[in-house]
Amino acid sequence: MSFPLLTATAVLPALGALATAAVPAARRTAAKWLALAVSLATLVLAAVVLVRFEPGGARYQLTESHPWIKDFGVRYELGVDGIGVALVALTALLIPFIILAGWHDADPLETRSSRWRPTQGFFALILAVEAMVILSFEATDVFLFYIFFEAMLIPMYFLIGGFGDRAHGAYQSAVTAAQRDEAAATQRSYAAVKFLLYNLVGGLIMLAAVIGLYVVAGNFSLQEIVQARANGSLHMATSTERWLFLGFFFAFAVKAPLWPLHTWLPNAMGESTAPVAVLITAVVDKVGTFAMLRFCLGLFPEASKWATPVILVLALISIVYGALLAVGQRDIKRLVAYASISHFGFIVLGIFAMTSQGQSGATLYMVNHGISTAALMLVAGFLISRRGSRLIADYGGVQKVAPVLAGTFLIGGLATLSLPGLAPFVSEFLVLVGTFTRYPAVGIIATFGIVLAALYTLVLYQRTMTGPVKAEVAEMPDLRARELLVVAPLIALLIFLGVYPKPVTDIVNPAVQQTMSDVHEKDPKPEVEAAK
């Protein structure tokens, strides 16, 4: 039997989470180093998966299949296509940076009004999320995917509610430190519960659809169901397929998040620490858009095309609405959250444009958005930790006292607005081209999101980094060695993939072509006037 490489990439962080949680309370530093070592070892395994994956080979590679619940046809089935392997690599890449950035976020506070923050629990929960997200990208059994799709909510709930942001700038109406702590704890609890309820409702609706799929297909194997639909041995009534599609899509749209199911994200990101905010939007939320490609389009191709017009409208609303709200934000982290809603609109737009350029761009966007959001949000977290406030108005002139911090913040912001030469530009360009070739009006409207992105990004930089130096930031230190170690590789990746995205596109393009084949779509032929 060959080595179960895919299982190892998920089991290692799961075991690391248990080991980190078991470290004695007095040895907080040892727990941090253990978590970091486990995340780096997982990155090595993910790199091996990436190297062993053959873009021109079978659709699902490094597969594993074992009986699990025989009476219900549930199997432990894993496999990665080009899209899955790219997102496994992204997840494994970002977790070490998240751990390093949050090195002191869970240290116990000295003030009597603050409660104990178990450092071991914080890093153990991050590793647990990593394990569940990786398994979600690898699972080819629908029931197995559903279990980890839902299970990741538990550690995320505790990360949001138990380890919130310590910056109290958003609670200036409170008079004393104790009152600010109490207000912050209330908001954290609200954000965590809202996150959990939204995703649980989506998950319960999906569970009904999963059961319905089993009744129709007789098993949960994604590969078998797709193959049976392709060769005509499995037929679904039109109404049945549409209802099942809606059950799956609703859960994925909540996770993504897509308007109007997005309202949990600004609360969750605003009240979380910056590393946890990155974990939410750069890692966990990618499961939703990934699942739209793998499960919605793969299992329900006709229903996906039936729902496309409505989904394109929802994606357009997400793009414009998220960007407009980002323009008016006073809170740095909530601004990034609304910007992410706009970006996820672009991803969904590319998926349901039903063109190879659009879907390649959407997949590339998932990778590039993860890197760019991590860079911007983590630098913003370093900024907020120095000043103790999330409010934009509390900053000014930072570039004069902390030029490296301001420079990296600018590059992260320029990546967010998809500046040519940085990674998100390529993916956003492909999404817009792929959309325009089939839906010209939709593509034109979506470009307004680019204009608004330039507005909220540049205004944010202007208000925080330029102008007179405010007294509260006059002594602000620049980025330290640990913080540079977090930010520098992300900035380098943004530049490298902006100039040379071919390593990623070569991996994802064959999987995109197979997805296009699932939905029986071909790229529209360009309308070229005949030469005279």
N, C-alpha and C positions, 0 to 999 in steps of 0.2 A: 504494500500500500504506500502510495506517495505521501509526502509530508503535507498535512492539511494547512496550507499556507494561509488561506483566507480565514479559517477558524483561528489560527494563531494571531492574526492581526487584531482580532476582536477579544480573544481570551486574554492576551497579555495585558491590555489596559484594565480589563475587568479584574484580573488577579492583582494588578498593581493598585487598583482602588481599594481592595480588601486589605492589602498589606499596608498601604498608607494610613487607612483608618485605624489599623491596629497599633501604630507606633505610639509609644507612651506619650501622655499629654505634655510632659516636660521637654520632650525632644522635638520641638516644632521644626527646627532647621533640618533635622534628619528626614522628617516627613516631606519637606519641600524638595530636598535633593532626590529622595526616592521617587517622588512623582515625576520630577524632571527626567530622571534616568529612564523610567518606564516609558514616558512619552517619546524620548529619543530612540529607544529600542523599537517602539512601535513604528516610528518613522522609518527606521532601517527596514523593517519587514514590509512596510508599504512600498518602499523603494524597490525591494526585491519583486513584489507583485507587479510593479510598473515595468520593470526590466523584463520579466518573464512573459508579460502580455504581448501578444503578436497582433498588431492592428489589422493585418490582412488575414488572420486566421478565423477560427470558429467564432460565432457570435458571442457565446458565453464560454469563458475559459477559466482554468484552474478550478473546475467544478468539483463539488462535493455533494454526495447524496446518500442519506441514511434513513432508514425507517424511524418514525417517531411515534405518531399515534395512528396505528394501522387501521383501526376501526373507522376513522374519519378521513383516511387518505392524506394525513399530514406527514410531510417528510422534512427532514433537516436538509434543505437544498441551498447551496450557495454557488454563485458564479458571478463573474464580472464581465460586462461588455466595456466598450471604450468610454462610455459616459460614466459608468459606475467606477471604473478604475481611476479616472481623473478625479472624481470626488472623494474617493478613499484617500488618494494622495494628498488632496487639498486638506482634508480633515487631519490627517497625520502630521502634515506640515505646520498647521496653525496651532495645534495644542501645545507644543513646547513654548511658542511665543506667548500664548495665553498664560501659561504657568509662570514664565519669567516676568511677564508684565504684572501679574497679580502676586508677586513674591511677598509683599507685606500687606496685602489687602485683607487678610484674615487674621492678622496678628491681634491679640487682645488689646483693647484700649486701656489707658491708665485711669481715665475718669471714672468715678464711682457710678455715674449715671448710665454708663455704657455696659452692656452685657458681654459676657465672655463669648469670644468668637473662636470656635474650635478650628485651628489651622488645618489639622489633619482631615477634618470633615470636608473643608473647602476643596482641597486638592483631590481627595478621594472622589468627590462628586463630579469634578471635571473629568477625571479618568473614566468614571462610569458612563458619563454622557458620550465620551469618545467611543467606548466599546459599543454602545447601542446604536450610535449613528453609523459606524462602520458596518455593523451587521445589517442595518437597514439598506445600505448601498449594495450589499452583497447578496441578500436573500432573494432567491428565485421561487420560493414557496410563498404564496400569498398570505397564508395564515402566519407563517414565521415572520414575514415582514410586518404584519399587523401587530404582533406582540411587541416587537422592539420599537415600532412607530409610536406605540402608546407608552411603553415602559420608560422611555426617555423623559416623559413629562415629570416623573417623580423626582429624580435628582435636579432637574431644572427648577422645579417648584421650590426646593430648599435653597438652591443657589440664589434665586431672586428674592425670596422672602427672608432668608436667614443671613445673607451676606450682602446687604445693600450698600449703596454709595454713602460714603461718610461726609461728602460735601454738603453743607447746609445752606448754600446760597439761595436755594429755592424756598427756604423756609425762614426768610428774614423777618416775617411778621411775629415769629416766636421771640419771646423776650429773653429767656434763659437757655443755657445749653441743654438742660433737662427737657425743656419744652420742645426744642428743636429735635432732640433725639426721639422724643415721643411722636412728634409729627412725622419724622422720617420713617419710623417703624410702622406707623399706620399706613403710610403710602406704600411702603414695601409690601406689607401684607395684602393691601388692595391689589397691587400689581401682580403679585404671585397668584392670588385667587382668581383674578380675571384671566391670566394666562392659562391656568389649569382648567377653568370652566369652559372657556372657548374651545380649547383643544380636546377636552373630554367629550363635549357635545359632538364635535366633528368626528371623533373616534368612534362614538357609539353609533352614529349614522353609518360610518364605514363598516362597522361590525355587522350591521344588518345586511349591507351589500355583500360582504364577504360570505356570509351564510347563504345569501341568495345565489352567489356565484357557484358555491359548492352544490347547491340543489340542481342547478342547470348543468354544470360541467362534470360533477361527480368526483372532482379532486381539486387540489389547490395549486398544482404545479403550473407556474407561469409558462414554461416552455411547452408543456403538453397541451395546454389550453390554446395557446397561440398557434401551435402546429395543427391542432384539430380544427380550428377555425379556418386556417389557410387551405387545408385539403378538403374542407366541406363536410367532415364527419361530425362537427358540432354546429348546431344551428340555434341561434337565439332569436326569439320573437323581437320585433322592433321595439315594442314597448318595454319588454323585459330588459333589453340591452340599455335602453335610455335610462331607466330607473337605476340600474346597477351603476352605470357611469356617473350619474348624479351623486349617488352615495359615496363613491370613491372621490370624485372631484371635490365635493364639499369639504371633506376632511383635508385634502391637499391644499385647497384654497385658504383654509384657516391657517394651516402651518406655514404657507408660503411667505407672507399673507397677502391676499388679494382683496381689494375693496369689494364689498363693504364689511369684510370679515377681518379687518386689519387693526381694529382699535386697541387690541391688547398689546401690540408691539411698542408704541411710544411709551406706555406706562412701564412695561417690562424693561426696556432698555434704559429709560430715564432713571429708574430706581435701582438698577443693578450697578455693580462695579463695572468699570470699562472692560476688563477681560471677560466678564460674564456677558456683557452686552455684545461683544464680538462673538462669543460662543453661540448666542442666540441667532444673530442675523447672518453670520458668515458660515456657520456650521449647521445648526439644527434646522433653520428655515430652508436650507437647500434640499432637505429630504422631501419637502412638499413639491417643489418644482421638478426634482428628479423623478418622483413618483408619477407626476403627470405624464412624463415621457415614457416611463417603463410600463406603468399599469393602465392608465387611462387610454393612451393611444394603442398600446399592445393588445389589451383585452377587449376594448370596445371601440374599434376603428370607425364604424358607421355612426355610432352615437357621438364620437368625438367630432366628426365632421358636422353632424346635426347641430351640436352646441356651439360650434366655432363662432358664428356671428355674435352671439351674446357674450361669449368669453372675450372676444376682441374688444367689445365695448367696455367690459369691466376692466380689461387691461389698460385701455386708454384712460379711463377715469382714474385708475391707480397712478398712472404716469403723471397726469396733469394735477390731480388733486393732491397727491403726495408732495409734488414739487412746490405747489402753491402754499401748502401749509408749512413746508420747510422754510420758505421765504419769510414767513411771519413769526418764526419761533424766537423766543428769548433765551431758551435753554439749549446749550450746545448739544447735549446728548439726544434730546428730543428732535433737534434739527437733523441729526444723522439718522435717527429712526425714520422720520418722514421721508428723507432722501432715499432710504432703503426701500420703502414702500413704492416709491416711484421706479426704482431700479428693478424691483421684482415685477412691476408691470411690464417693463421691457422684456424680461425673461419669458413671462407668460405669453406676451405678444409674439415673440419669436417661435415659441413652441407651437402655437395654434395658427400661425401663418401658413403652416403646412407646406413649407418650402425647405430645401436642404440648406440654403444660406441662413434662413431664419432659425432653424433648429440647431445648426452648428454654432451660430452666434449666441443662441440662448444657452447652450452648454458651456461655451467659452465664457459667457457672461457670468455664469455661476462661479467659475473658477476665479475670474478676474475681480468680480465683486467681492468675493471672500477675501482676496488679498488687499484690495484697495480700502475696503471698510475696516479691515483689521488695522491697516496702517494709520488711517485717519482717527479711528476711535481710540486706539491705544495711545497715540500722541495726545489726543484730547484728554484722555485719562491722566496722563502725566501732568498736563497743564492744570487740570482741575485739582489734582492732589496737592499741587504747590499753593494754589490760591485758596482752596477750600470752598469754591463756588462753581456752580454750573451755569450761572447767568452770564450771558454775553456782555451785558453792560458793566460787569465788574472787571473787565479787562481793558487793555489799551497800551500800545507801545511795547508789547512783549518782544518784538523782534530786535529792539535796541538792547535789551538786557539778556535775552536768551536766543541768539540768532540761529543756533542749530535746531532748537525746538521749533522755532518759527519756520525755518526752512523745510523741515520734514513735514510739518503741518501743512505747508503750502503744497508740497508735492502730493500728499494724500488728498488734499482738497481738489487739486487739478485732475487727479485720477478720477475722483468722484464725478467731475463734470465732463469726463471722457475727452481730455485734451489729446490731440494727435501726438503720438510718440509714447503714450502711456497705455498700459494693457487694456483698460475698459473701452478705449476708442475703437479698437478692432472689433470687439464683440458687439458693441452698440451699432457700429456701421453695418455689420453683417445682418443684425436683426432688422434694421431699417430697410436695407436693400431687399432682404428676403420678404419683408412685409409689402413693400412697394410693388414688387413684381406681380403680386396677386391681388393686393388691396391697396391701390394707390392713395385713396382718401385717408385710410387708416394710417398709412405711413407718413403722410403729410402732417396729420394732427399730432402724431407721436413726436415729431421733431420739436414741437413746442416744449417738450420736457427737457430738451438739451438747453434751450435758451434759459429756462427757469433754473436749471442746474447751475449754469454759469452765474446767475444772479445770486442765489442763496450761498454759493460757495465763496464768491469773491466778497460779498457783503460780510460774511462771517469772518473772513481773514482780515478785512479792513478794520472791522470793529474791535477785534481782539488783538491783532498784531501790530497795527500801524497807529499813527497819531501820537499825542503826548503820552509819556510814561506815567501811568497812575501810581500814586504813592504805594498802593498795596502790592504792586508787582515790581517795584524798583529793585528789590533785593532778590528777585526770583532766580534760582540757580538754573543753569542750562542742563541739557540731558546728561545723565551720568552714564558710566560705562555699561551697566546692566541694561539701561533703557536704550542706549545706542545698539546694543547687541540684539534687542528686540526689533527695532525700527529699521536698521540698515539693510538686513536681508530682504525685508518686505519691499522697501523702496527699490532695491536692486532688481527684484523680480518684476515689479511694475514696469520698470524701464526695459528689461530684457524681453518680456512678453509683449510689450508695446512695439518693439522693433522687430521681434522675431517670434511670432506666435505659432510657427509651424510645428514645434514639438507637441503642442496640445491639439492642434487641428488634425494632425496626422492620426492621432489616437481616436478622436471622437467622430471624425467624418464617416468611417465605415459603419459605426453604430447608428449614426443619423440616417444613412442610406437604408439600413435595415428597418428603421422605424418608419421611414417614408414608404417602404414596401408593405409594412403592416397595415397602413391606412390607405394603401392603393392610390398614392398620390405621386405625381411627377411635377417637376418644376415647370412653370409656364414658359412657353417659348417666347423669346423677346420679339416684340413687334418692330421689325426693321423694314423701312421702306425699300422696295426693290430698286436696284441701281438702274439708272436710265442709260 
